[in-house]
Amino acid sequence: MVGGMKRTIRGMPAVLVLCLASRLVAGGDRFPAKGGDIEITPLLHASVQVEYAGKVIQVDPWSFGDLSLARPADLILISDDVGHHLDAKAIQRLRKPGAPVIMPASGKAQVPDGIVLGNGESTTAASIRVESIAAYDIKPGAPEHPMGEANGYVVTLGDKRVYFAGVTECVPEVKALKNIDIAFMPMNIPQERMTPAAVAECVKVLKPAVVYVYHYDQDFASHAIKGPLQPRWIAPGLSVAQSLQVFKDALKGTATEVRLGRWYP
């Protein structure tokens, strides 16, 4: 391999960086909405870029990926305070002057001028309606995601409601959501909580028109900086690829379209 596969971006092989950049060059998925199309570009792991009516929303931007082609944000949403959700360097890189950053209270120390939105609260920021949805575990055990410490979000863009679940099980606050058009759901995270079958059952309750699964390769998130990536069985008896297929198969025959975004190189 040329140059012994030269390393860039905090240890990521250059070829992987190029893969990440190519996704942004190609553009995202488009969905019609009142006031203009919604364009969604999966970035990396839990990072999503959303464009609508001249506004850019960045969700959980992470500077481990190549942000050089990501667009400056009018609004940033942060779901949790760990590094691949709240990355102060990525926020600084992508935040337009004065752009609001909405986050749980746990992020305030890292972004002092961020707007804290508690579970169940809502606000309008950058002329966009944002609702904070509880994100937490039911099943005990590490990694812990206690009630009240993290957020999911519903944003209203024209006549469409887009849900970013963050890291959560299918808790009552999630099941209570109505009229979701596009949903981003975590899978296999926390491990053995949101298995492919569990996520599929949650999606059947929400009934979005389109669902993306994201934040599903925790092995990538844990070891991306440490060197070569190795495949791992992340659900009982299933690889990453098999988990995705099981999830997709479970939603066959429903009205929900499954989108398998390119979240990882």
HELIX and SHEET records of a PDB file:
HELIX    1   1 VAL A    2  GLY A    4  5                                   3    
HELIX    2   2 ALA A   14  ALA A   26  1                                  13    
HELIX    3   3 ALA A   88  LEU A   94  1                                   7    
HELIX    4   4 ALA A  105  GLY A  107  5                                   3    
HELIX    5   5 PRO A  172  LYS A  175  1                                   4    
HELIX    6   6 PRO A  196  LEU A  206  1                                  11    
HELIX    7   7 GLN A  218  HIS A  223  1                                   6    
HELIX    8   8 VAL A  240  ALA A  250  1                                  11    
SHEET    1   A 2 ARG A   7  THR A   8  0                                        
SHEET    2   A 2 MET A  12  PRO A  13 -1                                        
SHEET    1   B 7 ASP A  29  PHE A  31  0                                        
SHEET    2   B 7 ILE A  38  LEU A  44 -1                                        
SHEET    3   B 7 SER A  47  TYR A  52 -1                                        
SHEET    4   B 7 LYS A  55  VAL A  59 -1                                        
SHEET    5   B 7 LEU A  75  LEU A  77  1                                        
SHEET    6   B 7 VAL A 101  MET A 103  1                                        
SHEET    7   B 7 ILE A 115  VAL A 116  1                                        
SHEET    1   C 7 SER A 122  ALA A 125  0                                        
SHEET    2   C 7 ILE A 128  ALA A 134 -1                                        
SHEET    3   C 7 ASN A 151  LEU A 157 -1                                        
SHEET    4   C 7 LYS A 160  PHE A 164 -1                                        
SHEET    5   C 7 ILE A 182  PRO A 186  1                                        
SHEET    6   C 7 VAL A 210  TYR A 214  1                                        
SHEET    7   C 7 GLU A 257  ARG A 259  1                                        
END                                                                             
